[in-house]
Amino acid sequence: MDIILFLFIFPIATIIFAIALQKILCNPYLVSAIVLAIFLIVTFTAYGVTFLIAAFIYGIIALITAYCEHFLQNS
């Protein structure tokens, strides 16, 4: 169950949350910082240090998604 959570549910939730935050905040760096902060809190409260690498990967996914949404909004 953890593999499905890490490989499918968290990335899809990150993409959806990044798109929603980008529409509200209009700043890709702020969106990725908020997503990274949320995953860092989850890392140290629920999963432990082994989830830390995944948290940074999800932050990068949020940054890429926010930039894509930013370019789609401005075109």
N, C-alpha and C positions, 0 to 999 in steps of 0.2 A: 504494500500500500504506500510506503514511503517513496518508492521509485516513481509511481504514478504521480504522486504529489509534487515531487521535485522536478520531474521532466515535463509534465503536461499542465497541471492545475496552476502552479505558481507562475510559470511564464505567461500563460494565457491571462491570468488575473493581473499580472504586471502590465501587459500590453493594454488591456482594457482600462486599468486605473491610470496609466500614463496618458492615454488619449483623453480621458475625462479631465484630468488635471491640466493638460495642455490647453484644452478649450477654456478652462476657467482662468488659469494663471498666465498663459501666453509667454512662458519662459522655460525653455527646455532644461536648463541647468537646475532651476528650482524644482522642476518636476522630478528629475533624477535624484536630486538630493533628498527630497521627501520620501521617495520610494526606497532609497538606500537606508535612510534613517529608520523607516518602518521595519525593513528586513534586518537591520542591526539589532533593533529591540527584540525582534522575534528570535534572532540568533542567540542572544545571551539569556533570554528568559525561557525558551522552550527547547531549542535543539542543541546548543553547545557550540563550541568553537569549530567543529567540523562543517557546520553550515555557513561559515564565514566566507568561503570562496564562492559558494552559490549566491550569497547576498550581494557580492560585488558583481557577479555575472548578471543578476537580475537588475542591478542598478545600471549596468551598461545597456541592457535590453530596453530599459525605460528611457535612457538618453537617446538611443537610436529611434525608438518609437516616437518620442516627443519631437525630435528633429524632423522626422517624416511628416508628422502631423503639422508642424510649423510651416514646412514648405508647401503642404497642401492647402493650408489656410491662406497663405499669402499669394498663391498663384491664381 
